[in-house]
Amino acid sequence: MEIREFQESIRQIYLARDAKRGGDRTFLWFLEEVGELTRAYRRREQENVGEEMADVIAWIASMANLLGIDLEGEILKKYPKVCCLCRSNPCICPFAG
Amino acid sequence: MEIREFQESIRQIYLARDAKRGGDRTFLWFLEEVGELTRAYRRREQENVGEEMADVIAWIASMANLLGIDLEGEILKKYPKVCCLCRSNPCICPFAG
């Protein structure tokens, strides 16, 4: 599935509710999901980690819809199949641990 | 761009470095980007918000690569173009603010 298609499906399913809730509270939902992803990762719950990653990305899509941000465009601009800093693939930046 | 294609490009660019760094420290980078997204949103820096969203999703892709998780599969499983709870489009769950 294309990233743009995913963002559009989240818009169709959730935009009316996201708009009613507003940006600040929708952002809190996103952060709650980040917490759930962190817990699943800490507990090494592999199945849950994948599901929580999907949730985090879905809430980012909700925020992007509220703010009029094109996620696919932003991703292609920042990561055009090369590192966003050294512009190489694979990345040859000084290693950051 | 397909979600799977994006995850694969992050694998090509960063997997060797992500593996050298390890999951725990890579997860810390993800959380750092969540912090940067939060700051950009709080400051209403629309341009930065889009870029930070791209960074957060890229670090999720790095974690997914390390853990052998197929992000597109997880997203399609959780959000098959209907709400993950009520299975409707648009969502008809009781409103959660």
N, CA and C atoms of all chains as a GROMACS GRO file, in nm:
protein
  582
    1MET      N    1   0.084  -0.121   0.000
    1MET     CA    2   0.000   0.000   0.000
    1MET      C    3   0.087   0.125   0.000
    2GLU      N    4   0.047   0.224  -0.079
    2GLU     CA    5   0.121   0.349  -0.081
    2GLU      C    6   0.100   0.426   0.050
    3ILE      N    7   0.201   0.501   0.091
    3ILE     CA    8   0.190   0.581   0.213
    3ILE      C    9   0.074   0.680   0.198
    4ARG      N   10   0.062   0.739   0.081
    4ARG     CA   11  -0.045   0.838   0.058
    4ARG      C   12  -0.184   0.774   0.071
    5GLU      N   13  -0.194   0.652   0.022
    5GLU     CA   14  -0.321   0.578   0.029
    5GLU      C   15  -0.355   0.546   0.175
    6PHE      N   16  -0.254   0.512   0.254
    6PHE     CA   17  -0.277   0.485   0.396
    6PHE      C   18  -0.326   0.611   0.466
    7GLN      N   19  -0.258   0.724   0.441
    7GLN     CA   20  -0.300   0.849   0.506
    7GLN      C   21  -0.443   0.885   0.466
    8GLU      N   22  -0.477   0.861   0.340
    8GLU     CA   23  -0.613   0.891   0.293
    8GLU      C   24  -0.715   0.800   0.361
    9SER      N   25  -0.680   0.673   0.382
    9SER     CA   26  -0.776   0.584   0.448
    9SER      C   27  -0.797   0.625   0.594
   10ILE      N   28  -0.690   0.671   0.660
   10ILE     CA   29  -0.704   0.721   0.798
   10ILE      C   30  -0.790   0.847   0.798
   11ARG      N   31  -0.776   0.930   0.695
   11ARG     CA   32  -0.860   1.049   0.685
   11ARG      C   33  -1.008   1.010   0.675
   12GLN      N   34  -1.037   0.914   0.589
   12GLN     CA   35  -1.176   0.874   0.569
   12GLN      C   36  -1.236   0.815   0.698
   13ILE      N   37  -1.156   0.733   0.764
   13ILE     CA   38  -1.208   0.665   0.883
   13ILE      C   39  -1.220   0.761   1.001
   14TYR      N   40  -1.120   0.849   1.020
   14TYR     CA   41  -1.107   0.919   1.148
   14TYR      C   42  -1.112   1.071   1.144
   15LEU      N   43  -1.108   1.138   1.027
   15LEU     CA   44  -1.088   1.283   1.028
   15LEU      C   45  -1.196   1.357   1.107
   16ALA      N   46  -1.323   1.317   1.090
   16ALA     CA   47  -1.429   1.389   1.160
   16ALA      C   48  -1.407   1.384   1.312
   17ARG      N   49  -1.367   1.269   1.361
   17ARG     CA   50  -1.343   1.252   1.504
   17ARG      C   51  -1.217   1.325   1.548
   18ASP      N   52  -1.112   1.315   1.465
   18ASP     CA   53  -0.986   1.384   1.498
   18ASP      C   54  -1.009   1.536   1.505
   19ALA      N   55  -1.089   1.588   1.411
   19ALA     CA   56  -1.115   1.733   1.408
   19ALA      C   57  -1.197   1.775   1.530
   20LYS      N   58  -1.294   1.691   1.567
   20LYS     CA   59  -1.376   1.719   1.685
   20LYS      C   60  -1.289   1.721   1.812
   21ARG      N   61  -1.193   1.628   1.817
   21ARG     CA   62  -1.105   1.616   1.935
   21ARG      C   63  -1.004   1.731   1.939
   22GLY      N   64  -0.957   1.770   1.818
   22GLY     CA   65  -0.859   1.878   1.809
   22GLY      C   66  -0.715   1.826   1.811
   23GLY      N   67  -0.623   1.912   1.766
   23GLY     CA   68  -0.483   1.873   1.750
   23GLY      C   69  -0.415   1.834   1.881
   24ASP      N   70  -0.432   1.916   1.985
   24ASP     CA   71  -0.357   1.891   2.108
   24ASP      C   72  -0.395   1.756   2.170
   25ARG      N   73  -0.524   1.727   2.176
   25ARG     CA   74  -0.564   1.600   2.237
   25ARG      C   75  -0.533   1.482   2.144
   26THR      N   76  -0.539   1.504   2.013
   26THR     CA   77  -0.501   1.396   1.920
   26THR      C   78  -0.352   1.366   1.935
   27PHE      N   79  -0.272   1.471   1.959
   27PHE     CA   80  -0.128   1.449   1.981
   27PHE      C   81  -0.106   1.366   2.108
   28LEU      N   82  -0.188   1.389   2.210
   28LEU     CA   83  -0.175   1.309   2.333
   28LEU      C   84  -0.202   1.161   2.306
   29TRP      N   85  -0.300   1.133   2.219
   29TRP     CA   86  -0.325   0.994   2.182
   29TRP      C   87  -0.202   0.932   2.113
   30PHE      N   88  -0.140   1.012   2.024
   30PHE     CA   89  -0.017   0.965   1.957
   30PHE      C   90   0.088   0.931   2.062
   31LEU      N   91   0.108   1.020   2.160
   31LEU     CA   92   0.210   0.995   2.261
   31LEU      C   93   0.176   0.874   2.348
   32GLU      N   94   0.046   0.853   2.373
   32GLU     CA   95   0.005   0.734   2.449
   32GLU      C   96   0.046   0.607   2.374
   33GLU      N   97   0.029   0.610   2.242
   33GLU     CA   98   0.067   0.492   2.162
   33GLU      C   99   0.218   0.473   2.161
   34VAL      N  100   0.294   0.584   2.164
   34VAL     CA  101   0.440   0.572   2.174
   34VAL      C  102   0.475   0.501   2.305
   35GLY      N  103   0.403   0.534   2.412
   35GLY     CA  104   0.424   0.467   2.541
   35GLY      C  105   0.392   0.318   2.532
   36GLU      N  106   0.285   0.285   2.464
   36GLU     CA  107   0.248   0.142   2.450
   36GLU      C  108   0.352   0.066   2.367
   37LEU      N  109   0.404   0.135   2.264
   37LEU     CA  110   0.510   0.072   2.182
   37LEU      C  111   0.635   0.051   2.268
   38THR      N  112   0.668   0.150   2.350
   38THR     CA  113   0.786   0.139   2.436
   38THR      C  114   0.771   0.021   2.532
   39ARG      N  115   0.652   0.009   2.593
   39ARG     CA  116   0.629  -0.102   2.685
   39ARG      C  117   0.640  -0.238   2.614
   40ALA      N  118   0.577  -0.248   2.496
   40ALA     CA  119   0.582  -0.375   2.421
   40ALA      C  120   0.727  -0.409   2.384
   41TYR      N  121   0.805  -0.307   2.346
   41TYR     CA  122   0.946  -0.333   2.311
   41TYR      C  123   1.024  -0.375   2.436
   42ARG      N  124   1.004  -0.303   2.546
   42ARG     CA  125   1.076  -0.338   2.670
   42ARG      C  126   1.047  -0.481   2.712
   43ARG      N  127   0.920  -0.522   2.691
   43ARG     CA  128   0.880  -0.657   2.733
   43ARG      C  129   0.914  -0.764   2.628
   44ARG      N  130   0.973  -0.722   2.517
   44ARG     CA  131   1.006  -0.814   2.408
   44ARG      C  132   0.881  -0.889   2.358
   45GLU      N  133   0.768  -0.818   2.352
   45GLU     CA  134   0.645  -0.878   2.299
   45GLU      C  135   0.638  -0.851   2.149
   46GLN      N  136   0.705  -0.935   2.074
   46GLN     CA  137   0.726  -0.911   1.931
   46GLN      C  138   0.594  -0.884   1.856
   47GLU      N  139   0.492  -0.965   1.885
   47GLU     CA  140   0.363  -0.949   1.816
   47GLU      C  141   0.304  -0.811   1.844
   48ASN      N  142   0.307  -0.771   1.971
   48ASN     CA  143   0.253  -0.641   2.010
   48ASN      C  144   0.335  -0.526   1.953
   49VAL      N  145   0.466  -0.543   1.945
   49VAL     CA  146   0.550  -0.436   1.893
   49VAL      C  147   0.504  -0.398   1.752
   50GLY      N  148   0.480  -0.496   1.668
   50GLY     CA  149   0.435  -0.467   1.531
   50GLY      C  150   0.302  -0.394   1.531
   51GLU      N  151   0.209  -0.439   1.614
   51GLU     CA  152   0.078  -0.375   1.620
   51GLU      C  153   0.089  -0.232   1.672
   52GLU      N  154   0.171  -0.211   1.774
   52GLU     CA  155   0.187  -0.076   1.830
   52GLU      C  156   0.257   0.017   1.731
   53MET      N  157   0.350  -0.038   1.651
   53MET     CA  158   0.410   0.045   1.545
   53MET      C  159   0.303   0.093   1.448
   54ALA      N  160   0.211   0.003   1.412
   54ALA     CA  161   0.100   0.041   1.321
   54ALA      C  162   0.017   0.151   1.386
   55ASP      N  163  -0.010   0.140   1.516
   55ASP     CA  164  -0.090   0.241   1.587
   55ASP      C  165  -0.019   0.376   1.588
   56VAL      N  166   0.111   0.375   1.619
   56VAL     CA  167   0.185   0.501   1.623
   56VAL      C  168   0.180   0.570   1.487
   57ILE      N  169   0.201   0.493   1.381
   57ILE     CA  170   0.200   0.552   1.246
   57ILE      C  171   0.059   0.601   1.211
   58ALA      N  172  -0.044   0.530   1.255
   58ALA     CA  173  -0.182   0.574   1.228
   58ALA      C  174  -0.210   0.708   1.296
   59TRP      N  175  -0.162   0.725   1.421
   59TRP     CA  176  -0.186   0.853   1.490
   59TRP      C  177  -0.104   0.966   1.428
   60ILE      N  178   0.014   0.933   1.376
   60ILE     CA  179   0.089   1.035   1.301
   60ILE      C  180   0.008   1.076   1.177
   61ALA      N  181  -0.053   0.979   1.111
   61ALA     CA  182  -0.135   1.010   0.993
   61ALA      C  183  -0.254   1.098   1.033
   62SER      N  184  -0.315   1.070   1.148
   62SER     CA  185  -0.425   1.156   1.196
   62SER      C  186  -0.377   1.299   1.216
   63MET      N  187  -0.261   1.315   1.281
   63MET     CA  188  -0.207   1.451   1.302
   63MET      C  189  -0.176   1.516   1.168
   64ALA      N  190  -0.118   1.441   1.076
   64ALA     CA  191  -0.084   1.497   0.944
   64ALA      C  192  -0.212   1.544   0.873
   65ASN      N  193  -0.318   1.467   0.886
   65ASN     CA  194  -0.445   1.508   0.824
   65ASN      C  195  -0.496   1.638   0.886
   66LEU      N  196  -0.489   1.648   1.018
   66LEU     CA  197  -0.536   1.770   1.085
   66LEU      C  198  -0.454   1.892   1.043
   67LEU      N  199  -0.324   1.871   1.018
   67LEU     CA  200  -0.233   1.983   0.991
   67LEU      C  201  -0.213   2.007   0.841
   68GLY      N  202  -0.277   1.926   0.758
   68GLY     CA  203  -0.261   1.943   0.613
   68GLY      C  204  -0.121   1.908   0.564
   69ILE      N  205  -0.062   1.807   0.628
   69ILE     CA  206   0.073   1.761   0.590
   69ILE      C  207   0.063   1.635   0.506
   70ASP      N  208   0.137   1.631   0.395
   70ASP     CA  209   0.141   1.515   0.307
   70ASP      C  210   0.258   1.426   0.350
   71LEU      N  211   0.226   1.320   0.426
   71LEU     CA  212   0.331   1.234   0.483
   71LEU      C  213   0.423   1.176   0.377
   72GLU      N  214   0.364   1.125   0.268
   72GLU     CA  215   0.448   1.063   0.165
   72GLU      C  216   0.544   1.167   0.107
   73GLY      N  217   0.494   1.287   0.083
   73GLY     CA  218   0.580   1.394   0.032
   73GLY      C  219   0.693   1.426   0.128
   74GLU      N  220   0.662   1.433   0.257
   74GLU     CA  221   0.765   1.464   0.357
   74GLU      C  222   0.869   1.353   0.364
   75ILE      N  223   0.822   1.227   0.355
   75ILE     CA  224   0.915   1.113   0.362
   75ILE      C  225   1.005   1.110   0.239
   76LEU      N  226   0.948   1.134   0.122
   76LEU     CA  227   1.030   1.132  -0.001
   76LEU      C  228   1.129   1.249  -0.003
   77LYS      N  229   1.088   1.361   0.058
   77LYS     CA  230   1.176   1.478   0.061
   77LYS      C  231   1.294   1.452   0.155
   78LYS      N  232   1.265   1.390   0.272
   78LYS     CA  233   1.372   1.371   0.371
   78LYS      C  234   1.458   1.248   0.340
   79TYR      N  235   1.394   1.140   0.289
   79TYR     CA  236   1.466   1.014   0.265
   79TYR      C  237   1.448   0.968   0.121
   80PRO      N  238   1.511   1.038   0.025
   80PRO     CA  239   1.494   1.002  -0.117
   80PRO      C  240   1.586   0.886  -0.155
   81LYS      N  241   1.573   0.775  -0.079
   81LYS     CA  242   1.651   0.653  -0.099
   81LYS      C  243   1.801   0.673  -0.078
   82VAL      N  244   1.836   0.780  -0.008
   82VAL     CA  245   1.973   0.801   0.040
   82VAL      C  246   1.964   0.858   0.181
   83CYS      N  247   2.074   0.852   0.256
   83CYS     CA  248   2.078   0.911   0.390
   83CYS      C  249   2.049   1.061   0.381
   84CYS      N  250   1.969   1.110   0.477
   84CYS     CA  251   1.930   1.252   0.474
   84CYS      C  252   2.047   1.344   0.506
   85LEU      N  253   2.157   1.289   0.556
   85LEU     CA  254   2.274   1.373   0.588
   85LEU      C  255   2.386   1.357   0.486
   86CYS      N  256   2.433   1.232   0.466
   86CYS     CA  257   2.549   1.213   0.377
   86CYS      C  258   2.509   1.192   0.232
   87ARG      N  259   2.380   1.172   0.208
   87ARG     CA  260   2.328   1.154   0.071
   87ARG      C  261   2.385   1.029   0.004
   88SER      N  262   2.424   0.930   0.085
   88SER     CA  263   2.473   0.803   0.030
   88SER      C  264   2.381   0.689   0.068
   89ASN      N  265   2.391   0.579  -0.005
   89ASN     CA  266   2.318   0.457   0.024
   89ASN      C  267   2.411   0.341  -0.002
   90PRO      N  268   2.460   0.269   0.102
   90PRO     CA  269   2.428   0.291   0.243
   90PRO      C  270   2.493   0.418   0.298
   91CYS      N  271   2.439   0.457   0.414
   91CYS     CA  272   2.488   0.576   0.486
   91CYS      C  273   2.637   0.562   0.521
   92ILE      N  274   2.712   0.670   0.498
   92ILE     CA  275   2.855   0.670   0.534
   92ILE      C  276   2.887   0.782   0.635
   93CYS      N  277   2.785   0.830   0.705
   93CYS     CA  278   2.807   0.931   0.810
   93CYS      C  279   2.899   0.873   0.919
   94PRO      N  280   2.968   0.960   0.994
   94PRO     CA  281   3.038   0.910   1.115
   94PRO      C  282   2.936   0.835   1.201
   95PHE      N  283   2.978   0.720   1.257
   95PHE     CA  284   2.884   0.635   1.329
   95PHE      C  285   2.830   0.703   1.455
   96ALA      N  286   2.698   0.694   1.475
   96ALA     CA  287   2.635   0.750   1.595
   96ALA      C  288   2.566   0.637   1.670
   97GLY      N  289   2.620   0.602   1.787
   97GLY     CA  290   2.570   0.486   1.860
   97GLY      C  291   2.451   0.519   1.948
   98MET      N  292   0.487   0.619  -0.286
   98MET     CA  293   0.578   0.510  -0.253
   98MET      C  294   0.510   0.411  -0.159
   99GLU      N  295   0.532   0.283  -0.184
   99GLU     CA  296   0.473   0.182  -0.096
   99GLU      C  297   0.544   0.182   0.040
  100ILE      N  298   0.467   0.148   0.145
  100ILE     CA  299   0.526   0.141   0.278
  100ILE      C  300   0.640   0.039   0.279
  101ARG      N  301   0.619  -0.074   0.212
  101ARG     CA  302   0.721  -0.179   0.210
  101ARG      C  303   0.849  -0.130   0.142
  102GLU      N  304   0.830  -0.051   0.038
  102GLU     CA  305   0.945   0.002  -0.037
  102GLU      C  306   1.023   0.101   0.052
  103PHE      N  307   0.949   0.180   0.129
  103PHE     CA  308   1.015   0.274   0.220
  103PHE      C  309   1.097   0.198   0.324
  104GLN      N  310   1.035   0.096   0.386
  104GLN     CA  311   1.107   0.019   0.488
  104GLN      C  312   1.232  -0.045   0.427
  105GLU      N  313   1.222  -0.094   0.304
  105GLU     CA  314   1.336  -0.156   0.237
  105GLU      C  315   1.446  -0.053   0.210
  106SER      N  316   1.408   0.069   0.175
  106SER     CA  317   1.511   0.170   0.149
  106SER      C  318   1.582   0.208   0.279
  107ILE      N  319   1.508   0.213   0.390
  107ILE     CA  320   1.572   0.240   0.519
  107ILE      C  321   1.664   0.124   0.557
  108ARG      N  322   1.624   0.003   0.522
  108ARG     CA  323   1.711  -0.112   0.548
  108ARG      C  324   1.844  -0.098   0.472
  109GLN      N  325   1.833  -0.064   0.344
  109GLN     CA  326   1.955  -0.053   0.262
  109GLN      C  327   2.047   0.057   0.315
  110ILE      N  328   1.985   0.170   0.353
  110ILE     CA  329   2.067   0.285   0.394
  110ILE      C  330   2.127   0.262   0.533
  111TYR      N  331   2.047   0.206   0.626
  111TYR     CA  332   2.084   0.213   0.768
  111TYR      C  333   2.100   0.080   0.842
  112LEU      N  334   2.066  -0.035   0.784
  112LEU     CA  335   2.062  -0.157   0.867
  112LEU      C  336   2.196  -0.189   0.932
  113ALA      N  337   2.305  -0.175   0.857
  113ALA     CA  338   2.436  -0.211   0.914
  113ALA      C  339   2.463  -0.126   1.038
  114ARG      N  340   2.430   0.002   1.030
  114ARG     CA  341   2.454   0.092   1.143
  114ARG      C  342   2.356   0.064   1.256
  115ASP      N  343   2.230   0.038   1.222
  115ASP     CA  344   2.129   0.008   1.324
  115ASP      C  345   2.168  -0.119   1.400
  116ALA      N  346   2.216  -0.220   1.326
  116ALA     CA  347   2.253  -0.348   1.389
  116ALA      C  348   2.374  -0.328   1.480
  117LYS      N  349   2.469  -0.246   1.436
  117LYS     CA  350   2.589  -0.218   1.518
  117LYS      C  351   2.549  -0.146   1.647
  118ARG      N  352   2.451  -0.054   1.636
  118ARG     CA  353   2.405   0.024   1.751
  118ARG      C  354   2.322  -0.062   1.846
  119GLY      N  355   2.241  -0.154   1.786
  119GLY     CA  356   2.156  -0.241   1.866
  119GLY      C  357   2.018  -0.182   1.888
  120GLY      N  358   1.924  -0.270   1.926
  120GLY     CA  359   1.784  -0.230   1.938
  120GLY      C  360   1.759  -0.124   2.045
  121ASP      N  361   1.817  -0.143   2.163
  121ASP     CA  362   1.786  -0.051   2.273
  121ASP      C  363   1.827   0.092   2.240
  122ARG      N  364   1.948   0.108   2.189
  122ARG     CA  365   1.994   0.244   2.158
  122ARG      C  366   1.922   0.300   2.034
  123THR      N  367   1.887   0.214   1.940
  123THR     CA  368   1.811   0.262   1.824
  123THR      C  369   1.673   0.309   1.868
  124PHE      N  370   1.615   0.238   1.966
  124PHE     CA  371   1.486   0.282   2.020
  124PHE      C  372   1.498   0.419   2.087
  125LEU      N  373   1.610   0.445   2.152
  125LEU     CA  374   1.631   0.578   2.213
  125LEU      C  375   1.634   0.687   2.106
  126TRP      N  376   1.695   0.658   1.992
  126TRP     CA  377   1.694   0.756   1.881
  126TRP      C  378   1.550   0.784   1.836
  127PHE      N  379   1.471   0.676   1.825
  127PHE     CA  380   1.329   0.693   1.790
  127PHE      C  381   1.261   0.786   1.890
  128LEU      N  382   1.284   0.761   2.019
  128LEU     CA  383   1.218   0.844   2.121
  128LEU      C  384   1.268   0.989   2.116
  129GLU      N  385   1.395   1.007   2.084
  129GLU     CA  386   1.447   1.143   2.069
  129GLU      C  387   1.372   1.217   1.958
  130GLU      N  388   1.345   1.146   1.848
  130GLU     CA  389   1.272   1.209   1.737
  130GLU      C  390   1.127   1.239   1.775
  131VAL      N  391   1.068   1.152   1.859
  131VAL     CA  392   0.933   1.182   1.910
  131VAL      C  393   0.936   1.313   1.988
  132GLY      N  394   1.041   1.332   2.066
  132GLY     CA  395   1.057   1.457   2.141
  132GLY      C  396   1.069   1.577   2.047
  133GLU      N  397   1.146   1.560   1.941
  133GLU     CA  398   1.164   1.671   1.845
  133GLU      C  399   1.032   1.702   1.774
  134LEU      N  400   0.955   1.598   1.743
  134LEU     CA  401   0.823   1.620   1.682
  134LEU      C  402   0.731   1.693   1.780
  135THR      N  403   0.736   1.652   1.906
  135THR     CA  404   0.653   1.717   2.007
  135THR      C  405   0.687   1.866   2.018
  136ARG      N  406   0.816   1.897   2.021
  136ARG     CA  407   0.858   2.037   2.030
  136ARG      C  408   0.813   2.116   1.908
  137ALA      N  409   0.831   2.059   1.789
  137ALA     CA  410   0.792   2.130   1.666
  137ALA      C  411   0.641   2.154   1.666
  138TYR      N  412   0.564   2.055   1.713
  138TYR     CA  413   0.418   2.072   1.718
  138TYR      C  414   0.380   2.178   1.821
  139ARG      N  415   0.442   2.173   1.938
  139ARG     CA  416   0.411   2.272   2.043
  139ARG      C  417   0.438   2.412   1.993
  140ARG      N  418   0.547   2.427   1.915
  140ARG     CA  419   0.586   2.559   1.865
  140ARG      C  420   0.510   2.600   1.739
  141ARG      N  421   0.422   2.510   1.690
  141ARG     CA  422   0.348   2.537   1.566
  141ARG      C  423   0.441   2.564   1.448
  142GLU      N  424   0.551   2.488   1.443
  142GLU     CA  425   0.644   2.500   1.331
  142GLU      C  426   0.604   2.400   1.223
  143GLN      N  427   0.509   2.439   1.142
  143GLN     CA  428   0.445   2.348   1.047
  143GLN      C  429   0.547   2.275   0.958
  144GLU      N  430   0.645   2.347   0.908
  144GLU     CA  431   0.745   2.287   0.817
  144GLU      C  432   0.824   2.179   0.891
  145ASN      N  433   0.866   2.211   1.015
  145ASN     CA  434   0.941   2.115   1.094
  145ASN      C  435   0.856   1.995   1.135
  146VAL      N  436   0.729   2.018   1.162
  146VAL     CA  437   0.643   1.907   1.203
  146VAL      C  438   0.643   1.798   1.096
  147GLY      N  439   0.629   1.836   0.972
  147GLY     CA  440   0.630   1.738   0.863
  147GLY      C  441   0.761   1.662   0.857
  148GLU      N  442   0.870   1.734   0.870
  148GLU     CA  443   1.002   1.670   0.865
  148GLU      C  444   1.022   1.576   0.984
  149GLU      N  445   0.980   1.619   1.102
  149GLU     CA  446   0.997   1.533   1.220
  149GLU      C  447   0.908   1.410   1.212
  150MET      N  448   0.788   1.424   1.152
  150MET     CA  449   0.704   1.305   1.130
  150MET      C  450   0.778   1.205   1.043
  151ALA      N  451   0.845   1.254   0.937
  151ALA     CA  452   0.922   1.164   0.850
  151ALA      C  453   1.033   1.096   0.930
  152ASP      N  454   1.099   1.171   1.019
  152ASP     CA  455   1.207   1.112   1.099
  152ASP      C  456   1.153   1.005   1.194
  153VAL      N  457   1.041   1.034   1.260
  153VAL     CA  458   0.984   0.935   1.352
  153VAL      C  459   0.951   0.806   1.277
  154ILE      N  460   0.890   0.818   1.161
  154ILE     CA  461   0.853   0.699   1.084
  154ILE      C  462   0.978   0.625   1.036
  155ALA      N  463   1.083   0.700   1.001
  155ALA     CA  464   1.208   0.635   0.956
  155ALA      C  465   1.270   0.554   1.070
  156TRP      N  466   1.266   0.608   1.194
  156TRP     CA  467   1.324   0.532   1.306
  156TRP      C  468   1.236   0.412   1.342
  157ILE      N  469   1.106   0.423   1.323
  157ILE     CA  470   1.020   0.304   1.341
  157ILE      C  471   1.059   0.199   1.238
  158ALA      N  472   1.086   0.243   1.114
  158ALA     CA  473   1.128   0.148   1.010
  158ALA      C  474   1.260   0.082   1.048
  159SER      N  475   1.353   0.159   1.106
  159SER     CA  476   1.481   0.101   1.151
  159SER      C  477   1.456  -0.007   1.256
  160MET      N  478   1.369   0.024   1.354
  160MET     CA  479   1.337  -0.075   1.458
  160MET      C  480   1.270  -0.198   1.396
  161ALA      N  481   1.178  -0.175   1.303
  161ALA     CA  482   1.109  -0.287   1.238
  161ALA      C  483   1.210  -0.376   1.166
  162ASN      N  484   1.308  -0.314   1.100
  162ASN     CA  485   1.411  -0.394   1.031
  162ASN      C  486   1.492  -0.477   1.130
  163LEU      N  487   1.528  -0.418   1.242
  163LEU     CA  488   1.606  -0.491   1.343
  163LEU      C  489   1.527  -0.608   1.399
  164LEU      N  490   1.395  -0.591   1.411
  164LEU     CA  491   1.312  -0.692   1.476
  164LEU      C  492   1.245  -0.787   1.377
  165GLY      N  493   1.270  -0.768   1.248
  165GLY     CA  494   1.209  -0.855   1.148
  165GLY      C  495   1.058  -0.836   1.136
  166ILE      N  496   1.013  -0.712   1.154
  166ILE     CA  497   0.871  -0.680   1.146
  166ILE      C  498   0.841  -0.618   1.010
  167ASP      N  499   0.734  -0.664   0.945
  167ASP     CA  500   0.690  -0.610   0.816
  167ASP      C  501   0.586  -0.500   0.843
  168LEU      N  502   0.632  -0.374   0.837
  168LEU     CA  503   0.544  -0.263   0.874
  168LEU      C  504   0.416  -0.259   0.789
  169GLU      N  505   0.432  -0.277   0.658
  169GLU     CA  506   0.313  -0.269   0.572
  169GLU      C  507   0.213  -0.378   0.610
  170GLY      N  508   0.264  -0.498   0.637
  170GLY     CA  509   0.176  -0.607   0.680
  170GLY      C  510   0.104  -0.573   0.809
  171GLU      N  511   0.177  -0.518   0.905
  171GLU     CA  512   0.117  -0.482   1.035
  171GLU      C  513   0.010  -0.374   1.017
  172ILE      N  514   0.038  -0.276   0.930
  172ILE     CA  515  -0.057  -0.166   0.907
  172ILE      C  516  -0.183  -0.218   0.838
  173LEU      N  517  -0.165  -0.305   0.739
  173LEU     CA  518  -0.282  -0.359   0.667
  173LEU      C  519  -0.365  -0.449   0.758
  174LYS      N  520  -0.296  -0.518   0.850
  174LYS     CA  521  -0.367  -0.608   0.942
  174LYS      C  522  -0.450  -0.526   1.041
  175LYS      N  523  -0.391  -0.416   1.092
  175LYS     CA  524  -0.459  -0.338   1.197
  175LYS      C  525  -0.561  -0.241   1.137
  176TYR      N  526  -0.530  -0.183   1.021
  176TYR     CA  527  -0.617  -0.080   0.961
  176TYR      C  528  -0.652  -0.117   0.816
  177PRO      N  529  -0.735  -0.220   0.798
  177PRO     CA  530  -0.770  -0.264   0.662
  177PRO      C  531  -0.879  -0.175   0.603
  178LYS      N  532  -0.852  -0.044   0.602
  178LYS     CA  533  -0.944   0.057   0.547
  178LYS      C  534  -1.076   0.066   0.622
  179VAL      N  535  -1.076   0.014   0.745
  179VAL     CA  536  -1.187   0.033   0.839
  179VAL      C  537  -1.127   0.056   0.977
  180CYS      N  538  -1.205   0.110   1.069
  180CYS     CA  539  -1.160   0.129   1.207
  180CYS      C  540  -1.121  -0.005   1.268
  181CYS      N  541  -1.010  -0.006   1.344
  181CYS     CA  542  -0.960  -0.131   1.401
  181CYS      C  543  -1.052  -0.183   1.512
  182LEU      N  544  -1.145  -0.101   1.559
  182LEU     CA  545  -1.236  -0.145   1.666
  182LEU      C  546  -1.376  -0.174   1.614
  183CYS      N  547  -1.439  -0.072   1.550
  183CYS     CA  548  -1.580  -0.090   1.508
  183CYS      C  549  -1.593  -0.152   1.368
  184ARG      N  550  -1.479  -0.158   1.296
  184ARG     CA  551  -1.478  -0.218   1.161
  184ARG      C  552  -1.564  -0.141   1.061
  185SER      N  553  -1.586  -0.010   1.090
  185SER     CA  554  -1.661   0.075   0.997
  185SER      C  555  -1.572   0.182   0.937
  186ASN      N  556  -1.616   0.239   0.826
  186ASN     CA  557  -1.548   0.352   0.761
  186ASN      C  558  -1.655   0.447   0.709
  187PRO      N  559  -1.674   0.564   0.772
  187PRO     CA  560  -1.596   0.616   0.885
  187PRO      C  561  -1.626   0.542   1.015
  188CYS      N  562  -1.536   0.564   1.111
  188CYS     CA  563  -1.546   0.504   1.245
  188CYS      C  564  -1.676   0.547   1.314
  189ILE      N  565  -1.744   0.450   1.378
  189ILE     CA  566  -1.866   0.482   1.453
  189ILE      C  567  -1.854   0.440   1.600
  190CYS      N  568  -1.729   0.426   1.646
  190CYS     CA  569  -1.707   0.397   1.789
  190CYS      C  570  -1.764   0.510   1.874
  191PRO      N  571  -1.796   0.482   2.001
  191PRO     CA  572  -1.826   0.593   2.094
  191PRO      C  573  -1.711   0.692   2.091
  192PHE      N  574  -1.742   0.823   2.090
  192PHE     CA  575  -1.637   0.924   2.073
  192PHE      C  576  -1.539   0.926   2.189
  193ALA      N  577  -1.411   0.930   2.157
  193ALA     CA  578  -1.306   0.939   2.260
  193ALA      C  579  -1.227   1.067   2.238
  194GLY      N  580  -1.241   1.162   2.330
  194GLY     CA  581  -1.180   1.295   2.313
  194GLY      C  582  -1.037   1.302   2.361
   0.00000   0.00000   0.00000
